[in-house]
Amino acid sequence: MTRPDRENEEKLEQALKQAWDDLEAAYPIAPAHPEVWNVLVREQRKNVRRKLWRDLLVLWSVALPFIAGMMLLGRGFSGFFVIFWSFQALSAGIGILVLLSEIRKRRNKEPAAYE
C-alpha cells in the first residue's frame, strides 16, 4: 500500500471509531438477564425438536408405502393388492393431515414471527 492509501485508511478507521463511540454513547448497552436467554434457548430447542419430529413423520409416511410397494412387487401382488392400496391411502391421508396442520400454523403466526 502506498502512503496516501494508508493515511486514507487511518482516517476512515478513526471516523468509524468515532461514529461507533457516538452510537455506544447514544444507546447504552444493557445485557439481558440470563433467564431471558434461557427462555429463548428453550423455545428454539422446542421449535427445532418439533420440526425434526415433523420431518421424521414425513419420512416414514413416504418410506413405509415405498417399502411395502417394493415388497409387494417382489411377491407379484399375489393376494396383497388390498394391503398395498391401503398403505397408499394411509400415506396420502397422513400427508394431507400434516399439510393442513402446517397451513394452520402458518396462518396463526404473526408476520413479525417469521424467520
C-alpha distances in whole Angstrom, upper triangle without the diagonal:
4,7,8,6,7,10,11,10,12,15,15,16,18,20,20,22,24,25,26,28,30,31,32,34,35,36,37,37,40,40,43,46,46,49,47,45,48,49,46,46,50,50,47,48,52,50,48,52,53,51,52,55,55,53,56,59,57,57,60,62,60,61,64,66,64,65,68,68,67,70,72,71,72,76,76,77,80,81,78,77,78,76,73,73,73,70,69,70,69,65,65,67,64,62,63,64,60,59,61,60,56,57,59,56,54,56,56,53,51,48,46,47,45,42
4,6,5,6,9,10,11,12,14,15,16,19,20,21,22,24,26,27,29,30,32,33,35,36,37,38,38,42,42,45,48,49,52,50,47,50,52,49,49,53,52,50,51,55,53,51,55,57,54,55,59,58,56,59,62,60,60,64,65,63,64,68,69,67,68,72,72,71,74,76,75,75,79,80,80,84,85,81,81,81,79,76,76,77,73,72,73,72,69,68,70,68,65,66,67,63,62,64,63,59,60,61,59,56,58,59,55,54,51,48,49,48,45
4,5,5,6,9,10,11,12,14,15,17,18,20,21,23,24,26,27,29,30,31,33,35,36,37,37,41,41,44,48,48,51,49,47,51,52,49,49,53,53,50,52,55,54,53,56,58,56,56,60,60,58,61,64,62,62,65,67,65,66,70,71,69,71,74,74,73,76,78,77,78,82,82,83,86,87,84,83,83,81,78,78,79,75,74,75,74,71,70,72,69,66,68,68,64,63,65,64,60,61,63,60,57,59,60,56,54,51,49,50,49,46
4,5,5,6,8,10,10,12,14,15,16,18,20,21,22,24,26,27,28,30,31,33,34,36,36,40,41,44,47,48,51,49,47,50,51,48,49,52,52,50,52,55,53,52,55,57,55,56,59,59,57,60,63,61,61,65,66,65,66,69,71,69,70,74,73,73,76,78,77,78,81,82,82,86,87,83,82,83,80,78,78,78,75,73,74,73,70,69,71,68,65,66,67,63,62,64,63,59,59,61,58,55,57,58,54,52,49,47,48,47,44
4,5,5,6,9,10,10,12,14,15,16,18,20,21,22,24,26,27,28,30,31,33,34,34,38,38,41,44,45,48,46,44,47,48,45,45,49,49,46,48,51,49,48,52,53,51,52,56,55,54,56,59,58,58,61,62,61,62,66,67,65,67,70,70,69,72,74,73,74,78,78,78,82,83,79,79,79,77,74,74,74,71,69,71,69,66,66,67,65,62,63,63,60,58,60,59,55,56,58,55,52,54,55,51,49,46,44,45,44,41
4,5,5,6,9,10,10,12,14,15,16,18,20,21,22,24,25,27,28,30,31,32,32,36,36,39,43,43,46,44,42,45,47,44,44,48,48,45,47,50,49,48,51,53,51,52,55,55,54,56,59,58,58,61,63,61,62,66,67,65,67,70,70,69,72,75,74,75,78,79,79,82,83,80,79,79,77,74,74,75,71,70,71,70,66,66,67,65,62,63,64,60,59,61,59,56,56,58,55,52,55,55,51,49,46,44,45,44,41
4,5,5,6,9,10,11,12,14,15,16,18,20,21,22,24,26,27,29,30,31,32,35,36,39,43,44,47,45,43,46,48,45,45,49,49,46,49,52,50,49,53,54,53,53,57,57,56,58,61,60,60,63,65,64,64,68,69,68,69,73,73,72,75,77,76,77,81,81,81,85,86,82,81,82,79,77,77,77,73,72,73,72,68,68,69,67,64,65,65,61,60,62,61,57,57,59,56,53,55,55,52,50,47,44,46,45,42
4,5,5,6,8,10,10,12,14,15,16,18,20,21,22,24,26,27,28,30,31,34,35,38,41,42,45,43,41,45,46,43,44,47,47,44,47,50,48,47,51,52,50,51,55,55,53,56,59,57,57,61,62,61,62,66,67,65,67,70,70,70,73,75,74,75,78,79,79,83,83,80,79,79,77,74,74,74,71,69,70,69,66,65,66,64,61,62,62,59,57,59,58,54,54,56,53,50,52,52,49,47,44,41,43,42,39
4,5,5,6,9,10,10,12,14,15,16,18,20,21,22,24,26,27,28,28,32,32,35,39,39,42,40,38,42,43,40,40,44,44,41,44,47,45,44,48,49,47,48,52,52,50,53,56,54,54,58,59,58,59,63,64,63,64,67,67,67,70,72,71,72,76,76,76,80,80,77,76,76,74,71,71,71,68,67,68,66,63,63,64,61,58,59,60,56,55,57,55,52,52,54,51,48,50,50,46,45,42,39,40,39,37
4,5,5,6,9,10,10,12,14,15,16,18,20,21,22,24,26,27,27,30,31,34,38,39,42,40,38,41,43,40,41,44,44,42,44,47,46,45,49,50,49,49,53,53,52,55,57,56,56,60,61,60,61,65,66,65,66,69,70,69,72,74,74,75,78,79,79,82,83,79,78,78,76,74,73,73,70,69,70,68,65,65,66,63,60,61,61,58,57,58,57,53,54,55,52,50,52,51,48,46,43,40,42,41,38
4,5,5,6,9,10,10,12,14,15,16,18,20,21,22,24,26,27,30,31,35,38,39,42,40,38,42,43,41,41,45,45,43,45,48,46,46,49,51,49,50,54,54,53,56,58,57,57,61,62,61,62,66,67,66,67,71,71,70,73,75,75,76,79,80,80,83,84,80,79,79,77,74,74,74,71,69,70,69,66,65,66,63,61,62,62,58,57,58,57,53,54,55,52,49,51,51,47,45,42,39,41,40,38
4,5,5,6,8,10,10,12,14,15,16,18,20,21,22,24,25,28,29,32,36,37,40,37,36,39,40,38,38,42,42,39,42,45,43,43,46,48,46,47,51,50,49,52,55,53,54,57,58,58,59,62,64,62,64,67,67,67,70,72,71,73,76,76,76,80,80,76,76,76,73,71,71,70,67,66,66,65,62,61,62,60,57,58,58,54,53,55,53,50,50,51,48,46,47,47,44,41,39,36,38,37,34
4,5,5,6,9,10,10,12,14,15,16,18,20,21,22,22,26,27,30,33,34,37,35,33,37,38,35,36,40,40,37,40,43,41,41,44,46,44,45,49,49,48,51,53,52,53,56,57,57,58,61,63,61,63,66,66,66,69,71,71,72,75,76,75,79,79,75,75,75,72,70,70,69,66,65,66,64,61,61,62,59,56,57,57,54,52,54,52,49,49,50,47,45,47,47,43,41,38,35,37,36,34
4,5,5,6,9,10,10,12,14,15,16,18,20,21,22,25,27,30,33,35,38,36,34,38,39,37,37,41,41,39,42,45,43,43,46,48,47,48,51,51,51,53,56,55,55,59,60,60,61,64,65,64,66,69,69,69,72,74,74,75,78,79,78,82,82,78,78,77,75,73,73,72,69,68,68,67,64,63,64,61,59,60,59,56,55,56,54,51,51,52,49,47,49,48,44,42,40,37,38,38,36
4,5,5,6,9,10,11,12,14,15,16,18,20,21,25,27,30,33,35,37,35,34,38,39,36,37,41,40,38,41,44,42,42,46,47,46,47,51,50,50,53,55,54,55,58,59,59,60,63,65,64,65,68,69,69,71,73,73,74,77,78,78,81,81,78,77,76,74,72,71,71,68,67,67,66,62,62,63,60,57,58,58,54,53,54,53,49,50,50,47,45,46,46,42,40,37,35,36,36,34
4,5,5,6,9,10,10,12,14,15,16,18,19,22,24,26,30,31,34,32,30,34,35,32,33,37,37,35,38,40,39,39,42,43,42,43,47,47,46,49,51,50,51,54,55,55,56,59,61,60,62,65,65,65,68,70,69,71,74,74,74,77,78,74,73,73,70,68,68,67,64,63,63,62,59,58,59,56,54,55,54,51,50,51,49,46,46,47,44,42,43,43,39,37,34,31,33,33,30
4,5,5,6,9,10,10,12,14,15,16,17,20,22,25,28,30,33,31,29,33,34,32,33,37,36,35,37,40,39,39,42,44,43,44,47,47,47,49,52,51,52,55,56,56,57,60,62,61,63,66,66,66,69,71,71,72,75,76,75,79,79,75,74,74,72,69,69,69,65,64,65,63,60,60,60,57,55,56,55,52,51,52,50,47,48,48,45,43,45,44,40,38,36,33,34,34,32
4,5,5,6,9,10,11,12,14,16,17,21,23,26,29,31,34,32,31,35,36,33,35,38,38,37,39,42,41,41,44,46,45,46,49,50,49,52,54,54,54,58,59,59,60,63,64,64,65,68,69,69,71,73,73,75,78,78,78,81,81,77,77,76,74,72,71,71,68,67,67,65,62,62,62,59,57,58,57,54,53,54,52,48,49,49,46,44,45,45,41,38,36,33,35,35,33
4,5,5,6,9,10,11,12,14,16,19,21,24,28,30,32,30,29,33,34,31,33,36,36,34,37,40,38,39,42,43,42,44,47,47,47,49,52,51,52,55,56,56,57,60,62,61,63,66,66,66,69,71,71,72,75,76,75,79,79,75,74,73,71,69,68,68,65,64,64,62,59,59,59,56,54,54,54,51,49,50,49,45,46,46,43,41,42,41,38,35,33,30,32,32,30
4,5,5,6,9,10,11,12,13,16,18,21,25,26,29,27,26,29,30,28,29,33,33,31,34,37,35,36,39,40,39,41,44,44,44,47,49,48,49,52,53,53,55,58,59,59,60,63,64,64,66,69,69,70,73,74,73,76,76,72,72,71,69,67,66,65,63,61,62,60,57,57,57,54,52,52,52,48,47,48,46,43,44,44,41,39,40,40,36,33,31,28,30,30,28
4,5,5,6,9,10,11,12,16,18,21,24,26,29,27,26,30,31,29,31,34,34,33,36,38,37,38,41,42,42,43,46,47,47,49,51,51,52,55,56,56,58,60,62,62,63,66,67,67,69,71,72,73,76,77,76,79,79,75,75,74,71,70,69,68,65,64,64,63,60,59,59,57,55,55,54,51,50,51,49,46,46,46,43,41,43,42,38,36,34,30,32,32,31
4,5,5,6,9,10,13,16,19,22,25,28,30,28,28,31,32,30,32,35,35,34,37,39,38,39,42,43,42,44,47,47,47,50,52,52,53,56,57,57,59,61,63,63,64,67,68,68,70,72,73,74,77,78,77,80,80,76,75,74,72,70,70,69,66,65,65,63,60,60,60,57,55,55,54,51,50,51,49,46,46,46,43,41,42,41,37,35,33,29,31,32,31
4,5,5,6,8,10,14,16,19,22,25,27,24,24,28,29,27,28,32,31,30,33,35,34,35,38,39,39,41,44,44,44,47,48,48,49,52,53,54,55,58,59,59,61,63,64,65,67,69,69,71,73,74,73,76,76,72,72,71,68,67,66,65,62,61,61,59,56,56,56,53,51,51,50,47,46,47,45,42,42,42,39,37,38,37,34,31,29,26,28,28,27
4,6,5,6,7,11,13,16,20,22,25,22,22,26,27,25,27,30,30,29,32,34,34,34,37,39,38,40,43,43,43,46,48,48,49,52,53,53,55,58,59,59,61,63,64,65,67,69,69,71,73,74,73,76,76,72,72,71,68,67,66,65,62,61,61,59,56,56,56,53,51,52,51,47,47,47,45,42,43,43,39,38,39,38,34,31,30,26,28,29,27
4,6,6,9,12,15,18,21,24,26,24,25,28,29,28,30,33,33,32,35,37,37,37,40,42,41,43,46,46,47,49,51,51,52,55,56,57,58,61,63,63,64,67,68,68,70,72,73,74,77,78,77,80,79,75,75,74,71,70,69,68,65,64,64,62,60,59,59,56,54,55,53,50,50,50,48,45,45,45,42,40,41,40,36,34,32,29,30,32,30
4,6,10,13,16,18,21,24,26,24,25,28,29,27,29,32,32,31,35,36,35,37,40,41,40,43,45,45,46,48,50,50,52,54,55,56,57,60,62,62,63,66,66,67,69,71,72,73,76,77,75,79,78,74,74,72,70,69,68,67,64,63,63,61,58,58,57,55,53,53,52,49,48,48,46,43,43,43,40,38,39,37,34,31,30,26,28,30,29
4,6,9,12,15,18,21,23,20,21,25,25,23,26,28,28,28,31,33,32,33,36,37,37,39,42,42,42,45,47,47,48,51,52,52,54,56,58,58,60,62,63,64,66,68,69,70,72,73,72,75,75,71,70,69,67,65,64,63,61,60,59,57,55,54,54,51,49,50,48,45,45,45,42,40,40,40,36,35,36,34,31,28,27,23,25,27,26
4,6,10,13,15,18,21,19,19,23,23,22,25,27,27,27,30,32,32,33,36,37,37,39,41,42,43,45,47,47,48,51,52,53,54,57,59,59,60,62,64,64,66,68,69,70,73,74,73,76,75,71,71,70,67,66,65,64,61,60,60,58,55,55,55,52,50,50,49,46,45,46,43,41,41,41,37,36,37,35,32,29,29,25,26,28,27
4,6,9,13,15,18,16,16,19,20,19,21,24,24,24,27,29,29,30,32,34,34,36,38,39,39,42,44,44,45,48,49,50,51,53,56,56,57,59,61,61,63,65,66,67,69,71,70,72,72,68,68,67,64,63,62,61,58,57,57,55,52,52,52,49,47,48,46,43,43,43,41,38,39,38,35,34,35,33,30,28,27,23,24,26,24
4,6,9,12,14,13,13,17,18,17,19,22,22,23,25,27,27,28,31,32,33,35,37,38,39,41,42,43,45,47,48,49,50,53,55,55,56,58,60,61,62,64,65,66,69,70,69,72,71,67,67,66,63,62,61,60,57,57,56,54,52,52,51,48,47,47,45,42,42,42,40,37,38,38,34,33,35,33,29,27,27,23,24,26,25
4,7,9,11,10,10,14,15,14,16,19,20,20,22,24,25,26,28,29,30,32,34,35,36,38,40,41,42,44,45,46,47,50,52,52,53,55,57,58,59,61,62,63,66,67,66,69,68,64,64,63,60,59,59,57,54,54,54,51,49,49,49,45,44,45,43,40,40,41,38,35,37,36,32,32,34,31,28,27,27,23,23,25,23
4,6,8,6,7,10,11,11,13,16,16,17,19,21,22,23,25,27,27,29,31,32,33,35,37,38,39,41,43,44,45,47,49,50,51,53,55,55,57,59,60,61,63,65,63,66,65,62,61,60,57,56,56,54,51,51,51,48,46,47,46,42,42,42,40,37,38,38,35,33,34,33,29,29,31,28,25,24,24,21,20,22,21
4,5,5,7,9,10,11,13,15,16,17,19,21,22,23,25,26,28,29,31,32,34,35,37,38,40,41,43,44,45,47,50,50,51,53,55,56,57,59,60,61,63,65,64,66,65,61,61,60,57,56,56,54,51,52,51,48,46,47,46,43,42,43,40,37,38,38,35,33,35,34,30,30,32,29,26,25,26,23,22,24,23
4,5,5,6,9,10,11,12,14,15,16,18,20,21,22,24,26,27,29,30,32,33,35,36,37,39,41,42,43,44,47,48,48,50,52,53,54,56,58,59,61,62,61,63,63,59,59,58,55,54,54,52,49,50,49,46,44,45,44,41,40,41,39,36,37,37,34,32,34,33,29,30,32,29,26,26,27,24,22,24,23
4,5,5,6,9,10,10,12,14,15,16,18,20,21,22,24,26,27,29,30,31,33,35,36,37,39,41,41,43,46,46,47,49,51,52,53,55,57,57,59,61,59,62,61,57,57,56,53,52,52,50,47,48,47,44,42,43,42,39,38,39,36,34,35,35,31,30,32,31,27,28,30,27,24,24,26,22,21,23,22
4,5,5,6,9,10,11,12,14,15,17,18,20,21,23,24,26,27,29,30,32,33,35,36,38,39,40,42,44,45,46,48,50,51,52,54,56,57,58,60,58,61,60,56,56,55,52,51,51,49,46,46,46,43,41,42,40,37,37,37,35,32,33,33,29,28,30,28,25,25,27,24,21,21,22,19,17,20,19
4,5,5,6,9,10,11,12,14,15,16,18,20,21,22,24,26,27,28,30,32,33,35,36,38,38,40,43,43,44,46,48,49,50,52,54,54,56,58,57,59,58,55,55,53,51,50,50,48,45,45,45,42,40,41,40,36,36,36,34,31,32,33,29,27,29,29,25,25,27,25,22,22,23,19,17,19,18
4,5,5,6,9,10,11,12,14,15,16,18,20,21,22,24,26,27,29,30,31,33,34,36,37,38,41,42,42,44,46,47,48,50,52,53,55,56,55,57,56,53,53,51,49,48,48,46,43,43,43,40,38,39,38,35,34,35,33,30,31,32,28,27,29,28,24,25,27,25,22,23,24,21,19,21,19
4,5,5,6,9,10,10,12,14,15,16,18,20,21,23,24,26,27,29,30,32,33,35,36,37,40,41,41,43,45,46,47,49,51,52,54,55,54,56,55,51,51,50,47,46,46,44,41,42,41,38,36,37,36,32,32,33,30,28,29,29,25,24,26,25,21,22,24,21,19,19,21,18,16,18,18
4,5,5,6,9,10,11,12,14,15,17,18,20,21,23,24,26,27,28,30,32,33,34,36,38,39,40,42,44,45,46,48,49,51,52,54,52,55,54,50,50,49,46,45,45,43,40,40,40,37,35,36,35,31,31,31,29,26,27,27,24,22,24,24,20,20,23,20,17,17,19,16,13,15,14
4,6,5,6,9,10,10,12,14,15,16,18,20,21,22,24,26,27,28,30,32,32,34,37,37,38,40,42,43,44,46,47,48,50,52,51,53,52,49,49,47,45,44,44,42,39,39,39,36,34,35,34,31,30,31,29,26,27,28,25,23,25,25,21,22,24,22,19,20,21,19,16,17,15
4,5,5,6,9,10,10,12,14,15,16,18,20,21,22,24,26,27,28,30,31,33,35,36,37,38,41,41,42,45,46,47,49,51,49,51,50,47,47,45,42,42,42,40,37,37,37,34,32,33,32,29,28,30,27,24,26,26,23,21,24,23,19,21,23,21,19,20,22,19,16,18,17
4,5,5,6,9,10,11,12,14,15,17,18,20,21,23,24,26,27,29,30,31,34,35,36,37,39,40,42,44,45,46,48,50,48,50,49,46,46,44,41,40,40,38,35,36,35,32,30,31,30,27,26,27,25,22,23,23,20,18,21,20,16,17,20,17,15,16,18,16,13,14,14
4,5,5,6,9,10,11,12,14,15,16,18,20,21,22,24,26,27,28,30,32,33,34,36,38,39,40,42,43,45,46,48,46,49,48,45,45,43,40,39,39,37,35,35,34,32,29,30,29,26,25,26,24,21,22,23,20,18,20,20,16,17,20,18,15,17,18,16,12,13,12
4,5,5,6,9,10,10,12,14,15,16,18,20,21,22,24,26,26,28,31,31,32,34,36,37,38,40,41,42,44,46,45,47,46,43,43,42,39,38,38,36,33,33,33,30,28,29,29,25,25,26,24,21,22,23,20,19,22,21,18,19,22,20,18,20,21,19,16,16,15
4,5,5,6,9,10,11,12,14,15,16,18,20,21,22,24,25,27,29,30,31,33,35,36,37,39,40,42,43,45,43,46,45,41,41,39,36,36,36,34,31,31,31,28,26,27,26,23,22,24,21,18,20,21,17,16,19,18,15,17,20,18,16,18,20,19,15,16,15
4,5,5,6,9,10,11,12,14,15,17,18,20,21,23,24,26,28,29,30,32,33,35,36,38,39,41,42,44,42,45,44,40,40,38,36,35,34,32,30,30,29,27,25,25,24,21,20,21,19,16,17,18,15,13,16,16,12,14,17,15,13,16,17,16,12,13,12
4,5,5,6,9,10,10,12,14,15,16,18,20,21,22,24,26,27,28,30,32,32,34,36,37,38,40,42,40,43,43,39,39,38,35,34,34,32,29,29,29,26,24,25,25,21,20,22,20,17,18,20,17,15,18,18,15,16,19,18,16,19,20,19,15,14,13
4,5,5,6,9,10,10,12,14,15,17,18,20,21,22,25,26,26,28,30,31,32,34,36,37,38,40,39,41,40,37,37,36,33,32,32,30,27,27,28,25,22,24,23,19,19,21,19,16,18,19,16,15,19,19,16,17,21,20,18,21,22,22,18,17,16
4,5,5,6,9,10,11,12,14,15,16,19,20,21,23,25,25,27,29,30,31,33,35,36,38,39,37,40,39,35,35,34,31,30,30,28,25,25,25,22,20,21,20,17,16,18,16,12,15,16,13,12,15,15,12,14,17,16,15,18,20,20,16,16,16
4,5,5,6,9,10,11,12,14,15,17,18,20,22,23,24,26,27,29,30,32,33,35,36,38,36,39,38,34,34,33,30,29,29,27,24,24,24,22,19,20,19,16,15,17,15,12,13,15,13,11,14,15,12,13,17,17,15,18,19,19,16,15,14
4,5,5,6,9,10,10,12,14,15,16,18,21,21,22,24,26,26,28,30,31,32,34,36,34,37,37,33,33,32,29,28,28,26,23,23,24,21,19,20,20,16,16,18,17,13,15,18,15,14,17,18,16,17,21,20,19,22,23,23,19,18,17
4,5,5,6,9,10,11,12,14,15,16,19,20,20,22,24,25,26,28,30,31,33,34,33,35,34,30,31,29,26,25,26,24,21,21,22,18,16,18,18,14,14,16,15,11,14,16,14,13,17,17,15,17,20,20,20,23,24,25,21,20,19
4,5,5,6,9,10,10,12,14,15,17,19,20,21,23,24,26,27,29,30,32,33,31,34,33,29,29,28,25,24,24,22,19,19,19,17,14,15,15,11,11,13,11,8,10,13,11,10,13,14,13,14,18,18,18,21,22,23,19,18,18
4,5,5,6,9,10,11,12,14,16,17,18,20,21,22,24,26,27,28,30,32,30,33,33,29,29,28,25,23,23,22,19,19,19,17,14,15,16,13,11,14,14,10,12,15,13,12,15,17,15,16,20,20,20,23,24,24,21,19,18
4,5,5,6,8,10,10,12,15,15,16,18,20,21,22,24,25,26,28,30,28,31,30,27,27,26,23,22,22,21,17,18,19,16,13,16,16,12,12,15,15,12,14,17,15,15,18,20,18,20,23,23,23,26,27,28,24,23,22
4,5,5,6,9,10,11,13,14,15,17,18,20,21,23,24,26,27,29,27,29,28,25,25,23,20,19,20,18,15,15,16,13,10,12,12,9,9,12,11,9,12,14,13,13,16,18,17,19,21,22,22,26,27,28,24,23,23
4,6,5,6,8,10,12,13,14,16,17,19,20,22,23,25,26,27,26,29,28,24,24,23,20,19,18,17,14,14,15,12,9,11,12,8,7,11,11,8,10,13,13,12,15,17,17,18,21,22,22,25,26,27,24,22,22
4,6,5,6,9,11,11,12,14,15,16,18,20,21,22,24,26,24,27,27,23,23,23,20,18,19,18,14,14,16,14,10,13,14,11,10,14,14,12,14,17,17,16,19,21,20,21,24,25,25,28,29,30,27,25,24
4,5,5,6,8,10,10,12,14,15,16,18,19,21,22,24,22,25,24,20,21,20,17,16,16,15,12,12,14,11,9,12,13,10,10,14,14,12,15,18,17,17,20,22,22,23,26,27,27,31,31,32,29,27,27
4,6,6,7,9,11,11,13,15,16,17,19,21,22,23,21,24,23,19,19,18,15,14,14,13,9,9,11,8,5,8,9,7,7,11,11,10,12,15,15,16,18,20,20,22,24,25,26,30,30,32,29,27,27
4,6,6,6,9,10,11,13,15,16,17,19,20,21,20,23,23,19,18,18,16,13,14,14,10,9,11,10,7,9,11,10,9,12,14,12,14,17,18,17,20,22,22,23,26,27,28,31,31,33,30,28,27
4,6,5,6,8,10,10,12,14,15,16,18,20,19,22,22,18,18,18,15,13,15,14,11,11,14,12,9,12,14,12,12,16,17,15,17,20,21,20,23,25,25,26,29,30,30,34,34,36,32,30,30
4,5,5,6,8,10,11,12,14,15,17,18,17,19,19,15,15,15,12,10,12,11,8,9,12,10,8,11,13,12,12,16,17,16,18,21,21,21,24,26,26,28,30,31,32,35,36,38,34,32,32
4,6,5,6,8,10,10,12,14,15,16,14,17,17,13,13,13,10,8,9,9,5,6,9,8,7,10,12,11,12,15,16,16,18,21,21,22,24,26,27,28,30,32,33,36,37,39,36,33,33
4,5,5,6,9,10,10,12,14,15,14,17,18,14,14,15,13,10,11,12,9,9,12,12,10,12,15,14,14,17,19,18,20,23,24,24,26,28,28,29,32,34,34,37,38,39,36,34,33
4,5,5,6,9,10,11,13,14,14,16,17,14,14,15,12,10,13,13,10,11,14,14,12,15,17,16,17,20,21,21,22,25,26,26,28,31,31,32,34,36,36,40,40,42,38,36,36
4,5,5,6,8,10,11,12,11,13,13,10,11,12,9,7,10,10,7,9,12,12,11,14,16,16,17,20,21,21,23,25,26,27,29,31,31,33,35,37,37,41,42,43,40,38,38
4,5,5,6,9,10,10,9,12,13,10,10,11,9,6,9,11,9,9,12,13,12,14,17,17,17,20,22,22,23,26,27,27,29,32,32,33,36,37,38,42,42,44,41,39,38
4,5,5,6,9,10,10,13,15,12,12,15,13,10,13,14,12,12,16,16,15,17,20,20,20,23,25,24,26,29,30,30,32,34,35,35,38,40,40,44,44,45,42,40,39
4,5,5,6,9,9,11,12,10,11,14,11,9,13,14,12,13,17,17,16,19,21,21,22,25,26,26,28,30,31,32,34,36,36,37,40,41,42,46,46,48,44,42,42
4,5,5,6,5,8,9,7,8,11,9,7,11,12,11,12,15,16,16,18,21,21,22,24,26,26,28,30,31,32,34,36,37,38,40,42,43,46,47,49,46,43,43
4,5,5,6,9,11,10,10,13,12,10,12,15,14,14,17,18,18,20,22,23,23,26,28,28,29,32,33,33,35,37,38,39,41,43,44,47,48,49,47,44,44
4,5,8,10,12,11,12,16,14,12,16,18,16,17,20,21,20,23,25,25,26,28,30,30,32,34,35,36,38,40,41,42,44,46,46,50,50,52,49,46,46
4,6,6,9,9,10,14,13,12,15,17,16,17,20,21,21,23,26,26,27,29,31,31,33,35,36,37,39,41,42,43,45,47,48,51,52,53,51,48,48
4,5,9,9,9,13,13,11,14,17,16,17,20,21,21,23,26,26,27,29,31,32,33,35,37,37,39,41,42,43,45,47,48,52,52,54,51,49,48
4,6,5,6,9,10,8,11,13,14,14,17,18,19,20,23,24,25,27,28,29,31,33,34,35,37,39,40,41,43,45,46,50,50,52,49,47,47
4,6,7,10,11,11,13,15,16,17,19,21,22,23,25,26,28,29,31,32,34,35,37,38,40,41,43,44,46,48,49,52,53,55,52,50,50
4,6,8,9,10,12,13,14,16,18,19,20,22,23,25,26,28,29,31,32,34,35,37,38,40,41,43,45,46,48,51,52,54,51,50,50
4,6,5,6,9,10,11,13,14,15,17,19,20,21,23,25,26,27,29,31,32,33,35,37,38,39,41,43,44,48,49,51,48,46,46
4,5,5,6,9,10,11,12,14,16,17,18,20,21,23,25,26,27,29,31,32,33,35,37,38,39,41,43,46,47,49,47,45,45
4,5,5,6,9,10,10,12,14,15,16,18,20,21,22,24,26,27,29,30,32,33,35,36,38,39,41,45,46,48,45,43,44
4,6,5,6,9,10,10,12,14,15,16,18,20,21,22,24,26,27,29,30,32,33,35,36,38,39,43,44,46,43,41,42
4,5,5,6,9,10,11,13,14,16,17,19,20,21,23,25,26,27,29,31,32,33,35,37,38,42,43,45,42,40,40
4,5,5,6,8,10,10,12,14,15,16,18,20,21,22,24,26,27,29,30,32,33,35,36,40,41,43,40,39,39
4,5,5,6,9,10,10,12,14,15,16,18,20,21,23,24,26,27,29,30,32,33,35,39,40,42,39,38,38
4,5,5,6,9,10,10,12,14,15,16,18,20,21,22,24,26,27,29,30,32,33,37,38,40,37,35,36
4,5,5,6,9,10,11,12,14,16,17,18,20,21,23,25,26,27,29,31,32,36,36,39,36,34,34
4,6,5,6,9,10,11,12,14,15,16,18,20,21,23,24,26,27,29,31,34,35,38,35,33,34
4,5,5,6,9,10,11,12,14,15,17,18,20,21,23,25,26,27,29,33,34,36,33,32,32
4,5,5,6,9,10,11,12,14,15,17,18,20,21,23,25,26,27,31,32,34,31,29,30
4,5,5,6,9,10,10,12,14,15,16,18,20,21,23,25,26,30,30,33,30,28,29
4,5,5,6,9,10,11,12,14,15,17,19,20,21,23,25,28,30,32,29,28,29
4,5,5,6,9,10,11,12,14,15,17,18,20,21,23,27,28,30,27,26,27
4,5,5,6,9,10,11,12,14,15,17,19,20,21,25,26,28,25,23,24
4,5,5,6,9,10,11,12,14,15,17,19,20,24,25,27,25,23,25
4,5,5,6,9,10,11,12,14,16,17,19,22,24,26,23,22,24
4,5,5,6,9,10,11,12,14,16,17,20,22,24,21,20,21
4,5,5,6,9,10,11,13,14,16,19,20,22,20,18,20
4,5,5,6,9,10,11,13,15,18,19,22,20,19,21
4,5,5,6,9,10,11,13,16,18,20,18,17,19
4,5,5,6,9,10,11,14,16,18,15,14,15
4,5,5,6,9,10,13,14,17,15,14,16
4,5,5,6,9,12,14,17,15,14,17
4,5,5,6,10,12,14,12,11,14
4,5,5,8,9,12,10,9,12
4,6,8,9,13,11,11,14
4,7,9,12,10,11,15
4,6,8,6,8,11
4,5,5,7,11
4,5,6,9
4,6,8
4,6
4
